[in-house]
Amino acid sequence: MPQYYSYDDGQRGGFLSNIPFVTRNILIVNVIFFVATMINQNYMVKTFAMFYPASPFFNVWQILTYMFMHGGFWHIFANMWGLLMFGSALERTIGSRKYATLYFMAGLGALVLHTGIQFLQAMPLQEGILAGDPVAQAKYLDIIRTPMVGASGAIFGVQVAYAMLFPNDIWTLVFPPVSLKAKWFIAIFIGIELLTGVTGTMSGIAHFAHLGGALVGFLLLYWWRKSGKLWRS
């Protein structure tokens, strides 16, 4: 059965002290990275955002650090709001260790699917480049020069896991003010991401990264449940 972990040591604390340990530290690191990006955007993006592995800007640590980078205030605000709303509850429910595993594995799953799609896009373009096609060259350069940033893939994994545990919880959008059960919201979100990813609409958003994170969140929670490990410490 679900276990709820208390972080209250009997003393009153500030806002951060009421947030579970892993969620709190993920939030803090994201804010630090965002402030640093505001100070020196060129350096932060080139160093810590995730570039296609064939890009001259790629570094191996970007596999992890891209999850703490964001493209603007509303980007980080939306992700950190989702982290606080769903991550805090999920961490208290399944424990910090499993929660941290799910969060970062979802982030890696987002990266793998996004990079895999880039690879499928880049392969035919390389043939065009060898044939001297300037359009193919421009598209390939766009792939290797465009970084991926954001915690969205990890957050999608967290939201999917939360919806699996509490499928009948009611979620309400701020705009439009629509209320639905968590399981239906997640199904709609995934459908929208799949549609926009396949059709190429809403460019500038890593739709397949979101789907990769959601898939890993689903598979991990499903496996923990099936193996009986979900409620074990």
C-alpha positions in Angstrom: 0.0 0.0 0.0 1.1 3.6 -0.5 3.6 5.0 2.0 3.8 8.7 2.8 7.1 10.0 4.0 7.1 12.9 6.4 9.8 15.6 6.1 8.6 17.5 9.1 11.2 17.5 11.9 8.8 19.3 14.3 10.2 22.7 13.4 8.6 25.3 11.2 10.6 26.1 8.2 10.3 28.2 5.1 8.9 27.4 1.7 11.8 25.2 0.6 11.7 23.1 3.8 8.2 21.9 3.0 9.3 20.4 -0.3 10.7 16.8 -0.3 14.5 16.4 -0.5 15.0 15.3 -4.2 12.3 17.7 -5.6 13.7 20.6 -3.6 17.3 20.0 -4.8 16.2 19.6 -8.5 14.3 22.9 -8.2 17.3 24.7 -6.7 19.7 23.4 -9.4 17.3 24.4 -12.1 17.0 27.9 -10.7 20.8 28.2 -10.4 21.3 27.1 -14.0 18.6 29.6 -15.1 20.2 32.5 -13.3 23.6 31.6 -14.8 22.0 31.5 -18.2 20.6 34.9 -17.8 24.1 36.2 -16.9 26.0 34.4 -19.7 23.6 32.7 -22.1 26.1 31.9 -24.9 28.4 30.1 -22.6 25.7 28.2 -20.7 23.9 27.0 -23.8 27.0 26.0 -25.7 28.4 24.2 -22.6 25.4 22.6 -20.9 22.5 22.3 -23.4 22.2 19.0 -25.3 23.6 19.0 -28.8 23.4 16.2 -31.4 26.3 13.9 -30.8 27.8 14.6 -34.2 27.8 18.3 -33.4 31.2 20.1 -32.6 29.3 21.6 -29.6 28.5 18.2 -28.0 30.0 17.2 -24.7 29.2 14.0 -22.8 28.0 15.8 -19.6 25.2 17.5 -21.6 23.4 14.1 -21.3 22.6 15.2 -17.8 23.0 18.9 -17.7 20.4 19.6 -20.4 17.7 18.7 -17.9 18.6 21.8 -15.9 18.7 24.2 -18.8 15.6 26.3 -20.0 14.8 28.6 -22.9 13.1 31.4 -21.0 11.1 32.3 -17.9 7.8 30.7 -18.9 9.7 27.5 -19.9 11.3 27.1 -16.5 8.1 28.3 -14.7 5.9 25.7 -16.3 8.4 22.9 -15.7 9.1 23.9 -12.0 5.3 24.3 -11.4 4.8 20.7 -12.7 7.7 19.5 -10.6 6.2 21.0 -7.4 2.7 19.9 -8.1 3.4 16.3 -9.2 7.0 15.6 -8.2 6.4 16.5 -4.5 3.4 14.2 -4.2 5.1 11.4 -6.1 8.3 11.6 -4.0 6.3 11.4 -0.8 4.4 8.4 -2.2 7.1 6.2 -3.6 10.1 7.5 -1.7 13.0 9.6 -2.7 15.2 6.9 -4.1 12.7 5.5 -6.6 11.5 9.1 -7.4 15.0 10.2 -8.3 15.5 7.1 -10.4 12.3 7.7 -12.3 13.0 11.4 -12.8 16.5 11.0 -14.2 15.6 7.9 -16.2 12.7 9.7 -17.8 15.1 12.6 -18.6 17.5 10.1 -20.3 14.6 8.4 -22.1 13.5 11.8 -23.5 17.1 12.3 -24.7 17.3 8.9 -26.4 14.1 9.2 -28.3 14.8 12.8 -29.4 18.3 12.0 -30.5 17.1 8.8 -32.3 14.6 10.9 -34.3 17.4 13.4 -35.1 19.5 10.4 -36.3 16.7 9.2 -38.6 16.4 12.8 -40.0 20.2 13.2 -40.4 20.9 10.0 -42.3 19.2 10.9 -45.6 20.5 14.5 -45.3 24.1 13.3 -45.3 23.5 11.6 -48.6 22.2 14.9 -50.0 25.2 16.7 -48.7 27.5 14.3 -50.5 25.5 15.0 -53.7 26.0 18.7 -53.2 22.4 19.6 -52.2 22.5 23.0 -50.4 19.0 22.4 -48.9 20.2 19.1 -47.3 23.2 20.9 -45.9 21.1 23.7 -44.4 18.8 21.2 -42.7 21.7 19.1 -41.4 23.4 22.2 -39.9 20.1 23.1 -38.3 20.1 19.6 -36.6 23.7 19.9 -35.2 23.4 23.5 -34.2 20.0 23.4 -32.4 20.3 22.4 -28.7 17.7 20.6 -26.6 17.0 22.1 -23.2 14.5 21.6 -20.4 13.2 19.3 -17.8 10.0 18.6 -19.7 10.8 15.0 -20.6 11.5 14.2 -17.0 8.4 16.1 -15.9 6.3 14.1 -18.4 7.6 10.9 -16.8 6.7 12.1 -13.4 3.2 13.1 -14.5 2.6 9.8 -16.2 3.7 7.9 -13.0 1.5 10.1 -10.9 -1.5 9.5 -13.1 -0.9 5.8 -12.9 -1.0 5.9 -9.1 -3.9 8.3 -8.9 -5.8 7.9 -12.1 -9.0 9.4 -10.8 -7.5 12.6 -9.3 -9.1 15.7 -10.9 -6.7 18.0 -12.8 -7.8 21.5 -13.8 -6.2 23.6 -16.5 -5.8 27.3 -15.8 -6.7 28.1 -19.4 -9.0 26.9 -20.6 -10.5 26.1 -17.2 -11.2 22.4 -18.0 -11.3 19.7 -15.3 -10.7 16.0 -16.1 -9.4 12.9 -14.4 -5.6 12.5 -14.5 -5.7 9.5 -16.7 -7.7 11.3 -19.4 -5.5 14.4 -19.2 -2.4 12.2 -19.7 -4.0 10.4 -22.6 -4.8 13.7 -24.3 -1.4 15.2 -23.7 0.4 12.2 -25.2 -2.0 12.2 -28.2 -1.2 15.9 -28.8 2.5 15.3 -28.5 2.4 12.4 -30.9 0.3 14.3 -33.4 2.4 17.4 -33.3 5.7 15.4 -33.4 4.7 13.4 -36.4 3.2 16.3 -38.4 6.0 18.7 -37.5 3.7 21.4 -36.2 4.6 23.6 -33.3 8.3 23.6 -34.3 10.8 24.5 -31.6 9.3 22.0 -29.1 11.0 18.6 -28.6 7.7 16.6 -28.8 9.5 13.2 -29.1 11.5 14.1 -26.0 8.2 14.5 -24.1 7.0 11.2 -25.4 10.3 9.5 -24.5 10.0 10.7 -20.9 6.4 9.7 -20.7 7.2 6.2 -22.0 10.0 5.7 -19.4 7.8 6.9 -16.6 5.1 4.4 -17.6 7.5 1.5 -18.0 9.3 2.1 -14.7 6.2 2.4 -12.7 4.6 -0.6 -14.5 7.7 -2.7 -13.8 7.9 -1.7 -10.1 4.2 -2.6 -9.7 4.4 -5.9 -11.5 7.6 -7.0 -9.7 6.2 -6.0 -6.3 9.0 -3.5 -5.7 6.9 -0.3 -5.8 6.3 -0.1 -2.1 9.6 -1.6 -1.0 12.3 0.7 0.3 
